[in-house]
Amino acid sequence: MNKKKQGKRNILIGIVVFLVFLLAGTGFWGYRLAWAPNFTPKETVYLYIGKDKDFGELCRQLIDSAGCNRIGSFKQLAGFLQYQGNMKTGRYAVSPGMSNLELLNDLRRGHQVATRLTFNNIRFKDDLVERLDEQLMLDKDDLLVLLNDSAYCDSLGFTTETILSMFIPNTYEVYWNIPAEKLMQRMNREYKAFWTEARLEKAKAIDLTPAEVAILASIAFNSRVTLDDVFTDGITNISPVDIEAARDMGYVIKLLAIAHRREGGVDVRVHPTMIPENHQLATVNGVFNAIYVVGDFVGETMFFGEGAGAGAAASAVMGDVLEVARHIQQGVAPIVGCTCTDELPILPMDELVMRYYLRFSVTDRPGVLETMAGVFARHNISVKSIVQRGRSGAERVDQVVVTHRCRERDIREALDEALALDNVVLDTPSVIRVEE
C-alpha cells in the first residue's frame, strides 16, 4: 500500500512540477511576446503609415529603422490583436526600450505624434500645395479643390485670389495625416489668432504699413523682417507748435519708415522724424510717396511718384496684375524670388542712438527749468538747447528741448522720471527723433 501511495505522490509531484514549469515558460513567453523591450533605436524614431502601406512594409521598417530585435514576436502579437486588418494612418513614435504591446496599442488606437509643419515664401497655390505635400500625408488634389472653391473660401472670409494670405509663414504642429479641410480650418484659426485688434490697429496707423516696411527691409538686407520686428509710433502727439519749432530750426517733420543695416544687425522703425529742410525727402508732399536709398557704391538714390489717388493706385495695381498674368501665361516663376539668405538680428529700439526733439507742457513757475535740466543730467543726456515758448504769466508753457546724440533707453527713462514729478509736466510729451 505504501508503495502505491508513494507512486501516486510522485506522479502528483511530477504533474505539479510540470505545470509550474509550463506556467513559468508560458509566463516568460508571454512577457517576451508583449512586455519585454523589443525596440532599441539610438533615439526616438518615427513610423509613417500612409494609406498604401501594408503590414509587411511596416515590419521591414521596424527592422531597418527601429532596431526591432524579435520581429517574429511582434508579428505574433499583432496577429493575436488582429492589427493587420485595422492599420491606421499616422506618424507614430518608437522609443528606445519600447515593447511590442506599447507600440501596438499606439498603432491600433491611432495615438500618433504631431509633426512640425513649416512653410514660407509662398507665391502661388501650386507652390503651397507642393510644400505641404512634402511634409504631410496630404491629397494634393483635395487641397487644390478647396483653394479654388469660391464658396468655401468665402466661408473662411477670403476669396480664391486672397486665400493664400491665410497661410501665415510659421512653424505649426499638426498631425501628419490631417485631411485637407481640417488643415484649412486650422490655418484659419491661426490667422485669426495672429491678427489681433492691436496688430490690425498697428497696421492701419500709418500710411506706409509696417508690413510694407518689413518687405522692403527683407529685400534690402537679405534678411527676414517680420511685422512684430518693426517699432511704430504715430503722429498723435504732434502739434502745430512742433511744426513751427522744426521750421525755426531748419527742419521739417515727416512720418518715415526707416531701415538701416548697422554693424550689429538691422534697425527698422516707423515714426515721425525731423529731417533738414534741404533733404530730398523734405519736398515729398500730398499724394506723393518716395523711397530714399543709400548704397555703398551707388550713393544716394530716390524713387519718387504718386502713391495715392484713384489713377495712381489703379495704375500700380494693374501693373502688378499684368506682370503676374505674364508670368502665368509663360509658366515662369517671379524673376526675383525670396532674397532672405542671411539671418541678421533685429537691433533693440532701446539701443538706438540719435538726436531727439522733446516738447513738454510744464507749469510756468520758478525752478521748473532747473528741475528738468537735472532730470536729463541724471540720465546722461547732453542737452543742446532748451527753449521756453509761451506767453509770460500763463499757467503753462511749452518747453522745447533738443539733445545731442543719446540712447533711446535713456530718453525713455528720463521721460518716465519727468512725468512722475509733482506739478511739473502737465501733458504727454512730444518725442520726435532727428535724422540728419
C-alpha positions as CSV (number, residue, x, y, z in Angstrom):
1,M,0.0,0.0,0.0
2,N,2.8,2.4,0.9
3,K,4.5,1.8,-2.4
4,K,1.2,2.6,-4.2
5,K,0.7,5.8,-2.2
6,Q,4.3,6.8,-2.8
7,G,3.9,6.3,-6.6
8,K,0.8,8.4,-6.7
9,R,2.5,11.1,-4.7
10,N,5.5,11.1,-7.1
11,I,3.1,11.3,-10.1
12,L,1.3,14.2,-8.4
13,I,4.6,16.0,-7.7
14,G,5.7,15.4,-11.2
15,I,2.4,16.9,-12.6
16,V,2.8,19.9,-10.3
17,V,6.4,20.4,-11.3
18,F,5.4,20.1,-15.0
19,L,2.6,22.6,-14.5
20,V,4.9,25.0,-12.7
21,F,7.5,24.8,-15.5
22,L,4.7,25.1,-18.0
23,L,3.2,28.2,-16.4
24,A,6.7,29.7,-15.9
25,G,7.5,29.0,-19.5
26,T,4.2,30.4,-20.7
27,G,4.7,33.5,-18.5
28,F,8.2,34.0,-19.8
29,W,6.9,33.6,-23.4
30,G,4.1,36.0,-22.7
31,Y,6.4,38.5,-21.2
32,R,8.8,38.3,-24.1
33,L,5.9,38.5,-26.5
34,A,4.1,41.5,-25.1
35,W,6.0,43.4,-22.3
36,A,9.7,42.8,-22.8
37,P,11.7,45.7,-24.6
38,N,11.9,44.8,-28.2
39,F,12.9,48.1,-29.9
40,T,16.4,49.6,-29.4
41,P,16.9,52.6,-31.7
42,K,19.6,55.0,-30.6
43,E,17.0,57.7,-30.3
44,T,13.2,58.0,-30.9
45,V,12.3,57.3,-34.5
46,Y,9.0,57.8,-36.3
47,L,6.9,55.4,-38.4
48,Y,4.9,57.0,-41.2
49,I,2.0,54.8,-42.1
50,G,0.2,56.0,-45.2
51,K,-2.9,54.7,-46.9
52,D,-0.9,52.4,-49.2
53,K,1.5,50.9,-46.6
54,D,0.8,47.2,-45.8
55,F,1.9,45.2,-42.7
56,G,4.9,43.7,-44.5
57,E,6.3,47.1,-45.2
58,L,5.7,48.2,-41.6
59,C,7.7,45.1,-40.4
60,R,10.6,45.9,-42.7
61,Q,10.7,49.5,-41.5
62,L,10.7,48.3,-37.9
63,I,13.8,46.1,-38.6
64,D,15.6,48.7,-40.7
65,S,14.9,51.9,-38.7
66,A,13.5,51.0,-35.2
67,G,16.1,48.4,-34.1
68,C,13.5,45.6,-33.7
69,N,15.2,42.6,-32.1
70,R,12.4,40.0,-32.5
71,I,10.2,40.7,-35.4
72,G,8.5,37.3,-35.1
73,S,7.1,38.2,-31.7
74,F,5.8,41.5,-33.0
75,K,4.0,39.7,-35.8
76,Q,2.6,37.1,-33.5
77,L,1.2,39.7,-31.0
78,A,-0.1,41.7,-34.0
79,G,-2.0,38.6,-35.2
80,F,-3.5,38.0,-31.7
81,L,-4.7,41.6,-31.6
82,Q,-6.0,41.5,-35.2
83,Y,-3.9,44.6,-36.1
84,Q,-3.1,43.6,-39.7
85,G,-6.6,44.3,-40.9
86,N,-7.0,47.5,-38.9
87,M,-4.0,49.6,-39.6
88,K,-4.5,53.4,-39.0
89,T,-2.6,56.1,-40.9
90,G,-0.4,58.5,-39.0
91,R,3.1,59.3,-37.6
92,Y,4.0,57.1,-34.6
93,A,6.9,57.3,-32.2
94,V,9.1,54.3,-31.4
95,S,11.3,55.0,-28.3
96,P,14.3,53.0,-27.1
97,G,13.1,50.2,-24.8
98,M,9.6,50.1,-26.2
99,S,7.7,46.8,-26.0
100,N,5.5,45.2,-28.7
101,L,2.4,45.8,-26.7
102,E,3.2,49.5,-26.1
103,L,3.7,50.1,-29.8
104,L,0.8,48.0,-31.0
105,N,-1.5,49.9,-28.5
106,D,-0.5,53.2,-30.1
107,L,-0.8,51.8,-33.6
108,R,-4.3,50.3,-33.0
109,R,-5.7,53.3,-31.3
110,G,-4.2,55.9,-33.6
111,H,-2.2,57.5,-30.8
112,Q,0.2,59.4,-33.1
113,V,2.7,62.2,-32.6
114,A,2.3,65.6,-34.2
115,T,4.8,66.8,-36.8
116,R,6.2,70.3,-37.3
117,L,4.8,71.9,-40.5
118,T,6.9,74.8,-41.9
119,F,6.3,77.0,-44.9
120,N,7.3,80.4,-46.1
121,N,7.9,82.4,-49.3
122,I,4.7,81.0,-50.9
123,R,3.7,82.9,-54.1
124,F,1.3,80.5,-55.9
125,K,-1.2,77.9,-54.8
126,D,0.8,75.1,-56.6
127,D,3.9,76.2,-54.5
128,L,1.9,75.9,-51.3
129,V,0.4,72.5,-52.2
130,E,3.9,71.1,-53.1
131,R,5.4,72.4,-49.9
132,L,2.6,70.8,-47.8
133,D,2.7,67.6,-49.8
134,E,6.4,67.2,-48.9
135,Q,5.6,67.3,-45.2
136,L,2.2,65.7,-44.8
137,M,0.2,62.7,-46.0
138,L,-2.0,65.1,-48.0
139,D,-4.1,64.6,-51.0
140,K,-2.9,67.5,-53.2
141,D,-6.0,67.4,-55.4
142,D,-8.3,67.7,-52.4
143,L,-6.4,70.8,-51.1
144,L,-6.4,72.4,-54.6
145,V,-10.1,71.9,-54.9
146,L,-10.7,73.8,-51.6
147,L,-8.2,76.6,-52.5
148,N,-10.1,77.2,-55.8
149,D,-13.7,76.8,-54.4
150,S,-15.1,80.3,-54.1
151,A,-17.9,79.3,-51.8
152,Y,-15.6,77.5,-49.4
153,C,-13.0,80.4,-49.4
154,D,-15.9,82.8,-48.8
155,S,-17.0,80.8,-45.7
156,L,-13.5,81.4,-44.3
157,G,-13.5,85.1,-45.0
158,F,-11.4,85.1,-48.2
159,T,-11.7,84.8,-51.9
160,T,-9.9,82.4,-54.2
161,E,-7.5,85.2,-55.0
162,T,-6.7,86.1,-51.4
163,I,-6.8,82.7,-49.7
164,L,-3.0,82.3,-49.7
165,S,-2.8,85.2,-47.3
166,M,-4.5,82.9,-44.7
167,F,-1.3,80.8,-44.6
168,I,0.9,82.9,-42.4
169,P,4.5,81.7,-42.7
170,N,5.5,80.0,-39.5
171,T,6.0,76.5,-37.9
172,Y,2.9,74.7,-36.8
173,E,2.4,71.4,-35.0
174,V,-0.2,69.2,-36.8
175,Y,-0.9,65.5,-37.3
176,W,0.8,64.1,-40.3
177,N,-2.4,62.6,-41.7
178,I,-4.5,65.7,-41.2
179,P,-7.2,65.9,-44.0
180,A,-7.2,68.9,-46.4
181,E,-10.3,70.5,-44.9
182,K,-9.2,70.2,-41.3
183,L,-5.8,71.8,-42.3
184,M,-7.7,74.7,-43.9
185,Q,-9.8,75.2,-40.7
186,R,-6.6,75.1,-38.6
187,M,-4.9,77.7,-40.7
188,N,-8.0,79.9,-40.5
189,R,-7.9,79.7,-36.7
190,E,-4.1,80.5,-36.7
191,Y,-4.8,83.5,-39.0
192,K,-7.5,84.9,-36.6
193,A,-5.3,84.4,-33.6
194,F,-2.4,86.2,-35.2
195,W,-4.4,89.3,-36.4
196,T,-5.4,90.7,-33.0
197,E,-7.0,94.1,-32.7
198,A,-3.7,95.6,-31.6
199,R,-1.9,94.3,-34.8
200,L,-4.7,95.5,-37.0
201,E,-4.6,98.9,-35.5
202,K,-0.8,98.9,-35.7
203,A,-1.1,98.2,-39.4
204,K,-3.6,100.9,-40.1
205,A,-2.0,103.6,-38.0
206,I,0.4,104.8,-40.7
207,D,0.3,105.4,-44.4
208,L,3.2,103.0,-45.1
209,T,2.3,100.0,-43.2
210,P,4.8,98.0,-41.0
211,A,4.2,95.1,-43.4
212,E,5.5,97.1,-46.3
213,V,8.5,98.2,-44.2
214,A,9.2,94.6,-43.4
215,I,9.1,93.6,-47.1
216,L,11.4,96.4,-48.1
217,A,13.9,95.7,-45.3
218,S,13.9,92.0,-46.1
219,I,14.7,92.7,-49.7
220,A,17.3,95.4,-48.9
221,F,19.2,93.5,-46.3
222,N,18.8,89.9,-47.4
223,S,17.3,89.0,-44.0
224,R,13.8,88.3,-42.9
225,V,12.0,91.1,-41.1
226,T,8.5,90.4,-39.7
227,L,5.7,92.8,-38.7
228,D,6.4,92.4,-35.0
229,D,10.1,93.4,-35.5
230,V,9.1,97.0,-36.6
231,F,8.8,99.7,-34.0
232,T,5.9,102.0,-34.7
233,D,4.9,105.4,-33.3
234,G,2.2,107.6,-34.8
235,I,1.6,111.4,-35.1
236,T,-1.0,111.7,-32.3
237,N,1.2,114.0,-30.1
238,I,2.5,116.2,-33.0
239,S,1.1,119.7,-32.7
240,P,1.4,123.0,-34.7
241,V,3.9,124.1,-32.0
242,D,6.2,121.2,-33.1
243,I,5.9,122.1,-36.8
244,E,6.7,125.7,-36.1
245,A,9.7,124.8,-33.9
246,A,11.0,122.5,-36.5
247,R,10.7,125.2,-39.2
248,D,12.6,127.7,-36.9
249,M,15.5,125.1,-36.6
250,G,15.6,124.5,-40.3
251,Y,13.8,121.1,-40.2
252,V,10.5,119.6,-41.4
253,I,8.6,116.8,-39.8
254,K,7.8,113.7,-41.9
255,L,6.3,110.3,-40.9
256,L,9.1,108.0,-42.1
257,A,9.6,104.3,-42.4
258,I,13.3,103.8,-41.7
259,A,15.5,100.7,-42.1
260,H,19.3,100.7,-41.5
261,R,21.8,97.9,-41.8
262,R,24.2,98.5,-38.9
263,E,27.3,96.7,-37.6
264,G,25.2,94.6,-35.2
265,G,22.2,93.9,-37.3
266,V,19.1,95.6,-38.8
267,D,17.4,98.7,-37.3
268,V,13.7,99.0,-38.5
269,R,11.2,101.6,-37.3
270,V,8.3,103.8,-38.3
271,H,7.8,107.2,-36.5
272,P,7.6,111.0,-37.0
273,T,11.1,112.3,-37.9
274,M,12.7,115.7,-38.2
275,I,14.8,116.0,-41.3
276,P,16.7,119.0,-42.7
277,E,14.5,121.2,-45.0
278,N,17.1,120.7,-47.8
279,H,16.9,116.9,-47.7
280,Q,15.3,115.2,-50.8
281,L,12.5,113.7,-48.7
282,A,11.5,117.1,-47.3
283,T,10.0,118.0,-50.7
284,V,7.7,115.0,-50.8
285,N,4.1,116.2,-50.1
286,G,0.5,115.5,-50.8
287,V,-0.3,112.2,-52.7
288,F,3.4,111.6,-53.5
289,N,5.5,108.9,-51.8
290,A,9.2,108.3,-52.0
291,I,11.8,105.7,-51.1
292,Y,15.2,107.1,-50.3
293,V,18.1,104.6,-50.6
294,V,21.8,105.0,-49.7
295,G,24.1,102.3,-51.1
296,D,27.8,101.5,-50.6
297,F,28.7,102.3,-54.2
298,V,25.6,103.8,-55.8
299,G,25.4,106.6,-53.2
300,E,22.1,108.4,-52.7
301,T,19.1,107.5,-54.9
302,M,15.4,108.2,-54.5
303,F,12.3,106.7,-56.1
304,F,9.5,109.2,-56.3
305,G,5.9,109.2,-57.5
306,E,2.2,109.4,-56.7
307,G,1.2,106.8,-54.1
308,A,-2.4,107.8,-53.5
309,G,-5.4,108.8,-55.6
310,A,-7.6,106.8,-57.9
311,G,-5.3,107.0,-61.0
312,A,-2.1,106.3,-59.2
313,A,-3.5,103.4,-57.2
314,A,-5.2,101.8,-60.2
315,S,-2.0,102.1,-62.3
316,A,0.1,100.4,-59.6
317,V,-2.4,97.6,-59.0
318,M,-2.9,96.9,-62.7
319,G,0.8,96.9,-63.3
320,D,1.2,94.1,-60.7
321,V,-1.8,92.2,-62.2
322,L,-0.4,92.3,-65.7
323,E,3.0,91.2,-64.5
324,V,1.5,88.2,-62.7
325,A,-0.6,87.4,-65.8
326,R,2.5,87.4,-68.0
327,H,4.3,85.0,-65.6
328,I,1.3,82.6,-65.5
329,Q,0.9,82.7,-69.3
330,Q,4.6,82.0,-69.8
331,G,4.8,79.4,-67.0
332,V,7.6,81.1,-65.2
333,A,8.2,82.0,-61.5
334,P,8.8,85.6,-60.5
335,I,12.2,86.9,-61.6
336,V,13.1,88.0,-58.1
337,G,12.3,85.3,-55.5
338,C,13.0,85.5,-51.8
339,T,16.3,87.1,-51.1
340,C,16.3,86.3,-47.3
341,T,19.6,84.4,-47.3
342,D,21.0,86.0,-44.1
343,E,19.8,85.8,-40.5
344,L,20.7,89.3,-39.2
345,P,19.5,90.2,-35.7
346,I,16.9,92.9,-35.2
347,L,18.5,95.7,-33.1
348,P,16.6,96.6,-30.0
349,M,14.9,100.0,-30.1
350,D,16.3,100.8,-26.7
351,E,19.9,100.8,-28.1
352,L,19.1,103.4,-30.8
353,V,21.5,106.3,-30.6
354,M,20.5,109.6,-32.3
355,R,19.4,113.2,-31.5
356,Y,15.9,113.9,-30.1
357,Y,13.5,116.8,-30.1
358,L,11.3,116.9,-26.9
359,R,8.4,119.2,-26.1
360,F,7.0,119.4,-22.6
361,S,3.9,121.3,-21.4
362,V,5.1,122.5,-18.0
363,T,4.0,124.7,-15.1
364,D,5.2,128.2,-15.5
365,R,6.9,128.8,-12.2
366,P,10.4,129.3,-10.9
367,G,12.7,126.3,-10.7
368,V,11.0,124.2,-13.4
369,L,13.7,124.7,-15.9
370,E,16.4,123.8,-13.4
371,T,14.4,120.7,-12.4
372,M,14.1,119.5,-15.9
373,A,17.8,120.1,-16.6
374,G,18.6,117.9,-13.5
375,V,16.4,115.0,-14.9
376,F,18.4,115.0,-18.2
377,A,21.7,115.1,-16.3
378,R,20.8,112.1,-14.1
379,H,20.2,110.1,-17.3
380,N,23.4,111.1,-19.1
381,I,21.6,113.1,-21.7
382,S,23.6,116.0,-23.1
383,V,21.2,118.9,-23.9
384,K,22.0,121.1,-26.9
385,S,19.3,123.7,-26.2
386,I,16.3,124.4,-24.1
387,V,13.8,127.0,-25.3
388,Q,10.6,128.1,-23.5
389,R,7.7,129.0,-25.7
390,G,4.6,130.7,-24.4
391,R,3.2,134.0,-23.1
392,S,4.6,135.4,-19.9
393,G,2.2,134.9,-16.9
394,A,0.4,131.9,-18.4
395,E,-0.3,128.9,-16.2
396,R,1.6,126.6,-18.6
397,V,4.3,127.0,-21.2
398,D,5.9,124.7,-23.8
399,Q,9.5,123.8,-23.0
400,V,11.3,122.6,-26.2
401,V,14.5,120.5,-25.6
402,V,16.9,119.4,-28.4
403,T,19.5,116.8,-27.3
404,H,22.9,115.7,-28.6
405,R,23.2,112.1,-29.6
406,C,21.9,109.8,-26.9
407,R,20.3,106.4,-26.3
408,E,16.6,105.7,-26.7
409,R,16.6,103.9,-23.3
410,D,18.0,107.0,-21.5
411,I,15.4,109.2,-23.2
412,R,12.5,106.9,-22.1
413,E,13.8,106.7,-18.5
414,A,14.1,110.5,-18.4
415,L,10.6,110.9,-19.7
416,D,9.3,108.5,-17.0
417,E,11.0,110.5,-14.3
418,A,9.8,113.8,-15.6
419,L,6.2,112.6,-15.8
420,A,6.4,111.4,-12.2
421,L,7.4,114.9,-10.9
422,D,4.7,116.7,-8.9
423,N,3.0,119.5,-10.8
424,V,5.8,119.9,-13.4
425,V,4.9,118.1,-16.6
426,L,1.2,118.6,-17.3
427,D,0.6,116.5,-20.5
428,T,2.2,113.7,-22.5
429,P,5.4,115.0,-24.0
430,S,6.0,115.1,-27.8
431,V,9.0,113.0,-28.9
432,I,10.5,113.4,-32.4
433,R,13.7,111.7,-33.5
434,V,16.1,113.7,-35.6
435,E,17.8,112.3,-38.7
436,E,20.5,114.3,-40.4
